[in-house]
Amino acid sequence: MDREINVLALVKGEERFIFLFDDQNRDETLRQLARFAANPEVDFSWYDAAMLSRKIRDAVPSDEDIVASKEFDSLSIEDFH
């Protein structure tokens, strides 16, 4: 049984955050990032969660991520005026 496991790590000072995830638990891993960011006892910011979320979505894109990416790719600066 071959199963790809993704490894994502963040080093902040003395702390190490290491996430192991596959396609099946991608969404749970994203939720865990949010739980860490919301916990004031953990040195893990919303910025950290956003950056790691982006990496997870790039590594294991969902159908919604692919659609959103195509929509964002078609935008230009004029669309925001």
PDB file of N, CA, C and O in Angstrom:
ATOM      1  N   MET A   1       0.836  -1.181   0.000  1.00  0.00           N
ATOM      2  CA  MET A   1       0.000   0.000   0.000  1.00  0.00           C
ATOM      3  C   MET A   1       0.877   1.240   0.000  1.00  0.00           C
ATOM      4  O   MET A   1       1.535   1.543   0.995  1.00  0.00           O
ATOM      5  N   ASP A   2       0.886   1.957  -1.116  1.00  0.00           N
ATOM      6  CA  ASP A   2       1.641   3.200  -1.208  1.00  0.00           C
ATOM      7  C   ASP A   2       0.728   4.364  -0.859  1.00  0.00           C
ATOM      8  O   ASP A   2      -0.337   4.537  -1.452  1.00  0.00           O
ATOM      9  N   ARG A   3       1.152   5.146   0.095  1.00  0.00           N
ATOM     10  CA  ARG A   3       0.374   6.298   0.511  1.00  0.00           C
ATOM     11  C   ARG A   3       1.338   7.449   0.722  1.00  0.00           C
ATOM     12  O   ARG A   3       2.286   7.339   1.499  1.00  0.00           O
ATOM     13  N   GLU A   4       1.097   8.556   0.029  1.00  0.00           N
ATOM     14  CA  GLU A   4       1.959   9.718   0.185  1.00  0.00           C
ATOM     15  C   GLU A   4       1.615  10.464   1.458  1.00  0.00           C
ATOM     16  O   GLU A   4       0.448  10.749   1.731  1.00  0.00           O
ATOM     17  N   ILE A   5       2.625  10.772   2.222  1.00  0.00           N
ATOM     18  CA  ILE A   5       2.475  11.575   3.423  1.00  0.00           C
ATOM     19  C   ILE A   5       3.246  12.871   3.197  1.00  0.00           C
ATOM     20  O   ILE A   5       4.430  12.856   2.861  1.00  0.00           O
ATOM     21  N   ASN A   6       2.565  13.974   3.384  1.00  0.00           N
ATOM     22  CA  ASN A   6       3.189  15.289   3.281  1.00  0.00           C
ATOM     23  C   ASN A   6       3.706  15.701   4.654  1.00  0.00           C
ATOM     24  O   ASN A   6       3.078  15.426   5.677  1.00  0.00           O
ATOM     25  N   VAL A   7       4.854  16.362   4.661  1.00  0.00           N
ATOM     26  CA  VAL A   7       5.446  16.853   5.894  1.00  0.00           C
ATOM     27  C   VAL A   7       5.597  18.357   5.761  1.00  0.00           C
ATOM     28  O   VAL A   7       6.167  18.860   4.792  1.00  0.00           O
ATOM     29  N   LEU A   8       5.074  19.063   6.754  1.00  0.00           N
ATOM     30  CA  LEU A   8       5.154  20.513   6.776  1.00  0.00           C
ATOM     31  C   LEU A   8       5.696  20.905   8.135  1.00  0.00           C
ATOM     32  O   LEU A   8       5.172  20.467   9.160  1.00  0.00           O
ATOM     33  N   ALA A   9       6.739  21.723   8.162  1.00  0.00           N
ATOM     34  CA  ALA A   9       7.362  22.084   9.437  1.00  0.00           C
ATOM     35  C   ALA A   9       7.547  23.593   9.543  1.00  0.00           C
ATOM     36  O   ALA A   9       7.794  24.285   8.555  1.00  0.00           O
ATOM     37  N   LEU A  10       7.421  24.073  10.769  1.00  0.00           N
ATOM     38  CA  LEU A  10       7.663  25.481  11.083  1.00  0.00           C
ATOM     39  C   LEU A  10       8.539  25.512  12.324  1.00  0.00           C
ATOM     40  O   LEU A  10       8.224  24.882  13.333  1.00  0.00           O
ATOM     41  N   VAL A  11       9.631  26.242  12.244  1.00  0.00           N
ATOM     42  CA  VAL A  11      10.529  26.412  13.390  1.00  0.00           C
ATOM     43  C   VAL A  11      10.433  27.866  13.830  1.00  0.00           C
ATOM     44  O   VAL A  11      10.696  28.785  13.055  1.00  0.00           O
ATOM     45  N   LYS A  12      10.050  28.057  15.095  1.00  0.00           N
ATOM     46  CA  LYS A  12       9.946  29.395  15.680  1.00  0.00           C
ATOM     47  C   LYS A  12      10.760  29.400  16.967  1.00  0.00           C
ATOM     48  O   LYS A  12      10.314  28.896  17.998  1.00  0.00           O
ATOM     49  N   GLY A  13      11.944  29.968  16.898  1.00  0.00           N
ATOM     50  CA  GLY A  13      12.794  29.972  18.083  1.00  0.00           C
ATOM     51  C   GLY A  13      13.095  28.559  18.517  1.00  0.00           C
ATOM     52  O   GLY A  13      13.644  27.766  17.753  1.00  0.00           O
ATOM     53  N   GLU A  14      12.735  28.246  19.747  1.00  0.00           N
ATOM     54  CA  GLU A  14      12.970  26.912  20.291  1.00  0.00           C
ATOM     55  C   GLU A  14      11.852  25.931  19.956  1.00  0.00           C
ATOM     56  O   GLU A  14      12.001  24.727  20.165  1.00  0.00           O
ATOM     57  N   GLU A  15      10.730  26.439  19.436  1.00  0.00           N
ATOM     58  CA  GLU A  15       9.583  25.573  19.161  1.00  0.00           C
ATOM     59  C   GLU A  15       9.628  25.015  17.746  1.00  0.00           C
ATOM     60  O   GLU A  15      10.116  25.654  16.814  1.00  0.00           O
ATOM     61  N   ARG A  16       9.103  23.799  17.618  1.00  0.00           N
ATOM     62  CA  ARG A  16       9.006  23.126  16.319  1.00  0.00           C
ATOM     63  C   ARG A  16       7.566  22.669  16.139  1.00  0.00           C
ATOM     64  O   ARG A  16       6.999  22.010  17.012  1.00  0.00           O
ATOM     65  N   PHE A  17       6.987  23.018  15.017  1.00  0.00           N
ATOM     66  CA  PHE A  17       5.648  22.553  14.670  1.00  0.00           C
ATOM     67  C   PHE A  17       5.793  21.677  13.436  1.00  0.00           C
ATOM     68  O   PHE A  17       6.238  22.150  12.390  1.00  0.00           O
ATOM     69  N   ILE A  18       5.429  20.428  13.542  1.00  0.00           N
ATOM     70  CA  ILE A  18       5.566  19.482  12.440  1.00  0.00           C
ATOM     71  C   ILE A  18       4.205  18.852  12.181  1.00  0.00           C
ATOM     72  O   ILE A  18       3.586  18.283  13.080  1.00  0.00           O
ATOM     73  N   PHE A  19       3.754  18.962  10.943  1.00  0.00           N
ATOM     74  CA  PHE A  19       2.456  18.431  10.548  1.00  0.00           C
ATOM     75  C   PHE A  19       2.664  17.354   9.500  1.00  0.00           C
ATOM     76  O   PHE A  19       3.367  17.567   8.513  1.00  0.00           O
ATOM     77  N   LEU A  20       2.059  16.209   9.713  1.00  0.00           N
ATOM     78  CA  LEU A  20       2.050  15.121   8.746  1.00  0.00           C
ATOM     79  C   LEU A  20       0.615  14.965   8.274  1.00  0.00           C
ATOM     80  O   LEU A  20      -0.299  14.849   9.091  1.00  0.00           O
ATOM     81  N   PHE A  21       0.411  14.961   6.970  1.00  0.00           N
ATOM     82  CA  PHE A  21      -0.956  14.846   6.466  1.00  0.00           C
ATOM     83  C   PHE A  21      -0.951  14.196   5.090  1.00  0.00           C
ATOM     84  O   PHE A  21       0.046  14.226   4.369  1.00  0.00           O
ATOM     85  N   ASP A  22      -2.089  13.612   4.748  1.00  0.00           N
ATOM     86  CA  ASP A  22      -2.281  13.051   3.415  1.00  0.00           C
ATOM     87  C   ASP A  22      -3.538  13.668   2.821  1.00  0.00           C
ATOM     88  O   ASP A  22      -4.142  14.555   3.424  1.00  0.00           O
ATOM     89  N   ASP A  23      -3.929  13.207   1.655  1.00  0.00           N
ATOM     90  CA  ASP A  23      -5.104  13.778   0.989  1.00  0.00           C
ATOM     91  C   ASP A  23      -6.363  13.660   1.847  1.00  0.00           C
ATOM     92  O   ASP A  23      -7.213  14.551   1.834  1.00  0.00           O
ATOM     93  N   GLN A  24      -6.480  12.569   2.585  1.00  0.00           N
ATOM     94  CA  GLN A  24      -7.694  12.323   3.359  1.00  0.00           C
ATOM     95  C   GLN A  24      -7.818  13.227   4.584  1.00  0.00           C
ATOM     96  O   GLN A  24      -8.934  13.566   4.977  1.00  0.00           O
ATOM     97  N   ASN A  25      -6.710  13.624   5.193  1.00  0.00           N
ATOM     98  CA  ASN A  25      -6.830  14.451   6.394  1.00  0.00           C
ATOM     99  C   ASN A  25      -6.351  15.888   6.183  1.00  0.00           C
ATOM    100  O   ASN A  25      -6.004  16.580   7.140  1.00  0.00           O
ATOM    101  N   ARG A  26      -6.336  16.323   4.943  1.00  0.00           N
ATOM    102  CA  ARG A  26      -5.942  17.694   4.600  1.00  0.00           C
ATOM    103  C   ARG A  26      -6.794  18.727   5.323  1.00  0.00           C
ATOM    104  O   ARG A  26      -6.258  19.652   5.933  1.00  0.00           O
ATOM    105  N   ASP A  27      -8.119  18.580   5.261  1.00  0.00           N
ATOM    106  CA  ASP A  27      -9.009  19.567   5.863  1.00  0.00           C
ATOM    107  C   ASP A  27      -8.879  19.584   7.383  1.00  0.00           C
ATOM    108  O   ASP A  27      -8.956  20.649   7.997  1.00  0.00           O
ATOM    109  N   GLU A  28      -8.685  18.440   7.984  1.00  0.00           N
ATOM    110  CA  GLU A  28      -8.487  18.398   9.441  1.00  0.00           C
ATOM    111  C   GLU A  28      -7.178  19.095   9.813  1.00  0.00           C
ATOM    112  O   GLU A  28      -7.108  19.757  10.848  1.00  0.00           O
ATOM    113  N   THR A  29      -6.162  18.959   8.998  1.00  0.00           N
ATOM    114  CA  THR A  29      -4.902  19.643   9.255  1.00  0.00           C
ATOM    115  C   THR A  29      -5.093  21.154   9.168  1.00  0.00           C
ATOM    116  O   THR A  29      -4.546  21.893   9.986  1.00  0.00           O
ATOM    117  N   LEU A  30      -5.857  21.618   8.189  1.00  0.00           N
ATOM    118  CA  LEU A  30      -6.153  23.051   8.086  1.00  0.00           C
ATOM    119  C   LEU A  30      -6.895  23.541   9.332  1.00  0.00           C
ATOM    120  O   LEU A  30      -6.600  24.622   9.841  1.00  0.00           O
ATOM    121  N   ARG A  31      -7.844  22.764   9.819  1.00  0.00           N
ATOM    122  CA  ARG A  31      -8.566  23.145  11.039  1.00  0.00           C
ATOM    123  C   ARG A  31      -7.623  23.179  12.247  1.00  0.00           C
ATOM    124  O   ARG A  31      -7.767  24.027  13.128  1.00  0.00           O
ATOM    125  N   GLN A  32      -6.673  22.265  12.283  1.00  0.00           N
ATOM    126  CA  GLN A  32      -5.720  22.245  13.400  1.00  0.00           C
ATOM    127  C   GLN A  32      -4.853  23.501  13.393  1.00  0.00           C
ATOM    128  O   GLN A  32      -4.535  24.036  14.455  1.00  0.00           O
ATOM    129  N   LEU A  33      -4.474  23.968  12.232  1.00  0.00           N
ATOM    130  CA  LEU A  33      -3.714  25.224  12.157  1.00  0.00           C
ATOM    131  C   LEU A  33      -4.507  26.365  12.788  1.00  0.00           C
ATOM    132  O   LEU A  33      -3.953  27.174  13.532  1.00  0.00           O
ATOM    133  N   ALA A  34      -5.795  26.427  12.492  1.00  0.00           N
ATOM    134  CA  ALA A  34      -6.647  27.470  13.058  1.00  0.00           C
ATOM    135  C   ALA A  34      -6.761  27.314  14.578  1.00  0.00           C
ATOM    136  O   ALA A  34      -6.749  28.308  15.304  1.00  0.00           O
ATOM    137  N   ARG A  35      -6.871  26.095  15.055  1.00  0.00           N
ATOM    138  CA  ARG A  35      -6.954  25.878  16.511  1.00  0.00           C
ATOM    139  C   ARG A  35      -5.674  26.339  17.197  1.00  0.00           C
ATOM    140  O   ARG A  35      -5.727  26.954  18.262  1.00  0.00           O
ATOM    141  N   PHE A  36      -4.528  26.048  16.596  1.00  0.00           N
ATOM    142  CA  PHE A  36      -3.262  26.512  17.177  1.00  0.00           C
ATOM    143  C   PHE A  36      -3.211  28.036  17.195  1.00  0.00           C
ATOM    144  O   PHE A  36      -2.816  28.627  18.200  1.00  0.00           O
ATOM    145  N   ALA A  37      -3.603  28.677  16.099  1.00  0.00           N
ATOM    146  CA  ALA A  37      -3.548  30.131  16.014  1.00  0.00           C
ATOM    147  C   ALA A  37      -4.491  30.789  17.030  1.00  0.00           C
ATOM    148  O   ALA A  37      -4.185  31.858  17.558  1.00  0.00           O
ATOM    149  N   ALA A  38      -5.617  30.163  17.298  1.00  0.00           N
ATOM    150  CA  ALA A  38      -6.599  30.721  18.236  1.00  0.00           C
ATOM    151  C   ALA A  38      -6.227  30.484  19.700  1.00  0.00           C
ATOM    152  O   ALA A  38      -6.826  31.080  20.595  1.00  0.00           O
ATOM    153  N   ASN A  39      -5.264  29.638  19.943  1.00  0.00           N
ATOM    154  CA  ASN A  39      -4.875  29.291  21.307  1.00  0.00           C
ATOM    155  C   ASN A  39      -3.773  30.241  21.789  1.00  0.00           C
ATOM    156  O   ASN A  39      -2.656  30.189  21.274  1.00  0.00           O
ATOM    157  N   PRO A  40      -4.066  31.111  22.771  1.00  0.00           N
ATOM    158  CA  PRO A  40      -3.057  32.066  23.243  1.00  0.00           C
ATOM    159  C   PRO A  40      -1.880  31.410  23.960  1.00  0.00           C
ATOM    160  O   PRO A  40      -0.848  32.048  24.167  1.00  0.00           O
ATOM    161  N   GLU A  41      -2.026  30.151  24.337  1.00  0.00           N
ATOM    162  CA  GLU A  41      -0.936  29.451  25.018  1.00  0.00           C
ATOM    163  C   GLU A  41       0.077  28.850  24.053  1.00  0.00           C
ATOM    164  O   GLU A  41       1.111  28.335  24.477  1.00  0.00           O
ATOM    165  N   VAL A  42      -0.215  28.914  22.765  1.00  0.00           N
ATOM    166  CA  VAL A  42       0.677  28.353  21.746  1.00  0.00           C
ATOM    167  C   VAL A  42       1.275  29.515  20.948  1.00  0.00           C
ATOM    168  O   VAL A  42       0.552  30.411  20.513  1.00  0.00           O
ATOM    169  N   ASP A  43       2.579  29.496  20.760  1.00  0.00           N
ATOM    170  CA  ASP A  43       3.255  30.551  19.999  1.00  0.00           C
ATOM    171  C   ASP A  43       3.113  30.260  18.500  1.00  0.00           C
ATOM    172  O   ASP A  43       4.079  29.925  17.814  1.00  0.00           O
ATOM    173  N   PHE A  44       1.878  30.401  18.024  1.00  0.00           N
ATOM    174  CA  PHE A  44       1.548  30.097  16.636  1.00  0.00           C
ATOM    175  C   PHE A  44       0.525  31.141  16.205  1.00  0.00           C
ATOM    176  O   PHE A  44      -0.614  31.134  16.674  1.00  0.00           O
ATOM    177  N   SER A  45       0.933  32.037  15.312  1.00  0.00           N
ATOM    178  CA  SER A  45       0.101  33.183  14.951  1.00  0.00           C
ATOM    179  C   SER A  45      -0.841  32.860  13.789  1.00  0.00           C
ATOM    180  O   SER A  45      -0.727  31.825  13.131  1.00  0.00           O
ATOM    181  N   TRP A  46      -1.774  33.784  13.564  1.00  0.00           N
ATOM    182  CA  TRP A  46      -2.661  33.649  12.406  1.00  0.00           C
ATOM    183  C   TRP A  46      -1.851  33.759  11.116  1.00  0.00           C
ATOM    184  O   TRP A  46      -2.204  33.143  10.111  1.00  0.00           O
ATOM    185  N   TYR A  47      -0.777  34.533  11.136  1.00  0.00           N
ATOM    186  CA  TYR A  47       0.107  34.606   9.970  1.00  0.00           C
ATOM    187  C   TYR A  47       0.729  33.237   9.697  1.00  0.00           C
ATOM    188  O   TYR A  47       0.780  32.787   8.552  1.00  0.00           O
ATOM    189  N   ASP A  48       1.200  32.581  10.758  1.00  0.00           N
ATOM    190  CA  ASP A  48       1.766  31.232  10.605  1.00  0.00           C
ATOM    191  C   ASP A  48       0.725  30.298   9.990  1.00  0.00           C
ATOM    192  O   ASP A  48       1.023  29.538   9.068  1.00  0.00           O
ATOM    193  N   ALA A  49      -0.499  30.366  10.516  1.00  0.00           N
ATOM    194  CA  ALA A  49      -1.580  29.510  10.009  1.00  0.00           C
ATOM    195  C   ALA A  49      -1.862  29.800   8.540  1.00  0.00           C
ATOM    196  O   ALA A  49      -2.064  28.876   7.752  1.00  0.00           O
ATOM    197  N   ALA A  50      -1.877  31.074   8.169  1.00  0.00           N
ATOM    198  CA  ALA A  50      -2.152  31.442   6.771  1.00  0.00           C
ATOM    199  C   ALA A  50      -1.061  30.937   5.834  1.00  0.00           C
ATOM    200  O   ALA A  50      -1.354  30.400   4.766  1.00  0.00           O
ATOM    201  N   MET A  51       0.186  31.109   6.231  1.00  0.00           N
ATOM    202  CA  MET A  51       1.294  30.672   5.376  1.00  0.00           C
ATOM    203  C   MET A  51       1.315  29.147   5.226  1.00  0.00           C
ATOM    204  O   MET A  51       1.518  28.634   4.125  1.00  0.00           O
ATOM    205  N   LEU A  52       1.109  28.434   6.313  1.00  0.00           N
ATOM    206  CA  LEU A  52       1.113  26.977   6.230  1.00  0.00           C
ATOM    207  C   LEU A  52      -0.132  26.460   5.505  1.00  0.00           C
ATOM    208  O   LEU A  52      -0.067  25.453   4.800  1.00  0.00           O
ATOM    209  N   SER A  53      -1.253  27.141   5.677  1.00  0.00           N
ATOM    210  CA  SER A  53      -2.470  26.763   4.938  1.00  0.00           C
ATOM    211  C   SER A  53      -2.240  26.857   3.440  1.00  0.00           C
ATOM    212  O   SER A  53      -2.662  25.983   2.684  1.00  0.00           O
ATOM    213  N   ARG A  54      -1.571  27.915   3.016  1.00  0.00           N
ATOM    214  CA  ARG A  54      -1.277  28.095   1.591  1.00  0.00           C
ATOM    215  C   ARG A  54      -0.432  26.931   1.090  1.00  0.00           C
ATOM    216  O   ARG A  54      -0.681  26.396   0.010  1.00  0.00           O
ATOM    217  N   LYS A  55       0.567  26.538   1.877  1.00  0.00           N
ATOM    218  CA  LYS A  55       1.437  25.422   1.475  1.00  0.00           C
ATOM    219  C   LYS A  55       0.647  24.114   1.381  1.00  0.00           C
ATOM    220  O   LYS A  55       0.867  23.317   0.469  1.00  0.00           O
ATOM    221  N   ILE A  56      -0.271  23.898   2.323  1.00  0.00           N
ATOM    222  CA  ILE A  56      -1.090  22.689   2.285  1.00  0.00           C
ATOM    223  C   ILE A  56      -1.985  22.707   1.053  1.00  0.00           C
ATOM    224  O   ILE A  56      -2.108  21.697   0.360  1.00  0.00           O
ATOM    225  N   ARG A  57      -2.609  23.844   0.779  1.00  0.00           N
ATOM    226  CA  ARG A  57      -3.496  23.937  -0.386  1.00  0.00           C
ATOM    227  C   ARG A  57      -2.728  23.776  -1.696  1.00  0.00           C
ATOM    228  O   ARG A  57      -3.262  23.240  -2.667  1.00  0.00           O
ATOM    229  N   ASP A  58      -1.494  24.233  -1.728  1.00  0.00           N
ATOM    230  CA  ASP A  58      -0.664  24.037  -2.923  1.00  0.00           C
ATOM    231  C   ASP A  58      -0.274  22.566  -3.082  1.00  0.00           C
ATOM    232  O   ASP A  58      -0.235  22.046  -4.197  1.00  0.00           O
ATOM    233  N   ALA A  59       0.011  21.905  -1.970  1.00  0.00           N
ATOM    234  CA  ALA A  59       0.451  20.508  -2.013  1.00  0.00           C
ATOM    235  C   ALA A  59      -0.696  19.562  -2.329  1.00  0.00           C
ATOM    236  O   ALA A  59      -0.522  18.595  -3.070  1.00  0.00           O
ATOM    237  N   VAL A  60      -1.883  19.843  -1.762  1.00  0.00           N
ATOM    238  CA  VAL A  60      -3.040  18.964  -1.932  1.00  0.00           C
ATOM    239  C   VAL A  60      -4.256  19.846  -2.246  1.00  0.00           C
ATOM    240  O   VAL A  60      -5.087  20.087  -1.371  1.00  0.00           O
ATOM    241  N   PRO A  61      -4.359  20.321  -3.480  1.00  0.00           N
ATOM    242  CA  PRO A  61      -5.487  21.205  -3.806  1.00  0.00           C
ATOM    243  C   PRO A  61      -6.808  20.439  -3.870  1.00  0.00           C
ATOM    244  O   PRO A  61      -6.877  19.309  -4.352  1.00  0.00           O
ATOM    245  N   SER A  62      -7.841  21.089  -3.372  1.00  0.00           N
ATOM    246  CA  SER A  62      -9.193  20.527  -3.490  1.00  0.00           C
ATOM    247  C   SER A  62      -9.806  21.067  -4.780  1.00  0.00           C
ATOM    248  O   SER A  62      -9.243  21.957  -5.417  1.00  0.00           O
ATOM    249  N   ASP A  63     -10.947  20.531  -5.156  1.00  0.00           N
ATOM    250  CA  ASP A  63     -11.634  21.035  -6.351  1.00  0.00           C
ATOM    251  C   ASP A  63     -11.952  22.522  -6.209  1.00  0.00           C
ATOM    252  O   ASP A  63     -11.824  23.282  -7.169  1.00  0.00           O
ATOM    253  N   GLU A  64     -12.371  22.939  -4.996  1.00  0.00           N
ATOM    254  CA  GLU A  64     -12.693  24.345  -4.756  1.00  0.00           C
ATOM    255  C   GLU A  64     -11.457  25.232  -4.891  1.00  0.00           C
ATOM    256  O   GLU A  64     -11.546  26.347  -5.406  1.00  0.00           O
ATOM    257  N   ASP A  65     -10.303  24.742  -4.430  1.00  0.00           N
ATOM    258  CA  ASP A  65      -9.065  25.510  -4.557  1.00  0.00           C
ATOM    259  C   ASP A  65      -8.709  25.733  -6.023  1.00  0.00           C
ATOM    260  O   ASP A  65      -8.267  26.818  -6.403  1.00  0.00           O
ATOM    261  N   ILE A  66      -8.900  24.712  -6.838  1.00  0.00           N
ATOM    262  CA  ILE A  66      -8.567  24.814  -8.264  1.00  0.00           C
ATOM    263  C   ILE A  66      -9.469  25.829  -8.944  1.00  0.00           C
ATOM    264  O   ILE A  66      -8.994  26.644  -9.735  1.00  0.00           O
ATOM    265  N   VAL A  67     -10.770  25.796  -8.649  1.00  0.00           N
ATOM    266  CA  VAL A  67     -11.714  26.758  -9.232  1.00  0.00           C
ATOM    267  C   VAL A  67     -11.357  28.172  -8.785  1.00  0.00           C
ATOM    268  O   VAL A  67     -11.308  29.087  -9.607  1.00  0.00           O
ATOM    269  N   ALA A  68     -11.108  28.358  -7.492  1.00  0.00           N
ATOM    270  CA  ALA A  68     -10.767  29.686  -6.969  1.00  0.00           C
ATOM    271  C   ALA A  68      -9.479  30.199  -7.591  1.00  0.00           C
ATOM    272  O   ALA A  68      -9.378  31.379  -7.928  1.00  0.00           O
ATOM    273  N   SER A  69      -8.501  29.330  -7.744  1.00  0.00           N
ATOM    274  CA  SER A  69      -7.228  29.733  -8.333  1.00  0.00           C
ATOM    275  C   SER A  69      -7.412  30.232  -9.762  1.00  0.00           C
ATOM    276  O   SER A  69      -6.817  31.236 -10.155  1.00  0.00           O
ATOM    277  N   LYS A  70      -8.229  29.537 -10.533  1.00  0.00           N
ATOM    278  CA  LYS A  70      -8.493  29.959 -11.911  1.00  0.00           C
ATOM    279  C   LYS A  70      -9.202  31.305 -11.933  1.00  0.00           C
ATOM    280  O   LYS A  70      -8.905  32.154 -12.774  1.00  0.00           O
ATOM    281  N   GLU A  71     -10.146  31.502 -11.003  1.00  0.00           N
ATOM    282  CA  GLU A  71     -10.854  32.780 -10.944  1.00  0.00           C
ATOM    283  C   GLU A  71      -9.913  33.913 -10.557  1.00  0.00           C
ATOM    284  O   GLU A  71      -9.972  34.994 -11.143  1.00  0.00           O
ATOM    285  N   PHE A  72      -9.048  33.677  -9.578  1.00  0.00           N
ATOM    286  CA  PHE A  72      -8.109  34.711  -9.158  1.00  0.00           C
ATOM    287  C   PHE A  72      -7.076  35.004 -10.238  1.00  0.00           C
ATOM    288  O   PHE A  72      -6.654  36.150 -10.391  1.00  0.00           O
ATOM    289  N   ASP A  73      -6.665  33.995 -10.981  1.00  0.00           N
ATOM    290  CA  ASP A  73      -5.689  34.190 -12.045  1.00  0.00           C
ATOM    291  C   ASP A  73      -6.221  35.101 -13.142  1.00  0.00           C
ATOM    292  O   ASP A  73      -5.451  35.771 -13.830  1.00  0.00           O
ATOM    293  N   SER A  74      -7.543  35.123 -13.304  1.00  0.00           N
ATOM    294  CA  SER A  74      -8.114  35.944 -14.370  1.00  0.00           C
ATOM    295  C   SER A  74      -8.325  37.397 -13.940  1.00  0.00           C
ATOM    296  O   SER A  74      -8.698  38.232 -14.763  1.00  0.00           O
ATOM    297  N   LEU A  75      -8.094  37.705 -12.673  1.00  0.00           N
ATOM    298  CA  LEU A  75      -8.283  39.077 -12.191  1.00  0.00           C
ATOM    299  C   LEU A  75      -7.101  39.957 -12.545  1.00  0.00           C
ATOM    300  O   LEU A  75      -5.964  39.494 -12.645  1.00  0.00           O
ATOM    301  N   SER A  76      -7.388  41.216 -12.731  1.00  0.00           N
ATOM    302  CA  SER A  76      -6.313  42.201 -12.919  1.00  0.00           C
ATOM    303  C   SER A  76      -6.542  43.340 -11.940  1.00  0.00           C
ATOM    304  O   SER A  76      -7.569  43.374 -11.263  1.00  0.00           O
ATOM    305  N   ILE A  77      -5.631  44.245 -11.857  1.00  0.00           N
ATOM    306  CA  ILE A  77      -5.718  45.363 -10.934  1.00  0.00           C
ATOM    307  C   ILE A  77      -6.939  46.215 -11.237  1.00  0.00           C
ATOM    308  O   ILE A  77      -7.515  46.811 -10.327  1.00  0.00           O
ATOM    309  N   GLU A  78      -7.342  46.282 -12.495  1.00  0.00           N
ATOM    310  CA  GLU A  78      -8.514  47.071 -12.871  1.00  0.00           C
ATOM    311  C   GLU A  78      -9.796  46.526 -12.252  1.00  0.00           C
ATOM    312  O   GLU A  78     -10.750  47.279 -12.057  1.00  0.00           O
ATOM    313  N   ASP A  79      -9.837  45.248 -11.945  1.00  0.00           N
ATOM    314  CA  ASP A  79     -11.027  44.647 -11.341  1.00  0.00           C
ATOM    315  C   ASP A  79     -11.288  45.183  -9.935  1.00  0.00           C
ATOM    316  O   ASP A  79     -12.382  45.001  -9.400  1.00  0.00           O
ATOM    317  N   PHE A  80     -10.299  45.840  -9.332  1.00  0.00           N
ATOM    318  CA  PHE A  80     -10.432  46.321  -7.954  1.00  0.00           C
ATOM    319  C   PHE A  80     -10.673  47.818  -7.870  1.00  0.00           C
ATOM    320  O   PHE A  80     -10.676  48.375  -6.772  1.00  0.00           O
ATOM    321  N   HIS A  81     -10.874  48.481  -8.992  1.00  0.00           N
ATOM    322  CA  HIS A  81     -11.135  49.937  -8.991  1.00  0.00           C
ATOM    323  C   HIS A  81     -12.598  50.203  -9.115  1.00  0.00           C
ATOM    324  O   HIS A  81     -13.016  51.361  -9.133  1.00  0.00           O
TER     325      HIS A  81
END
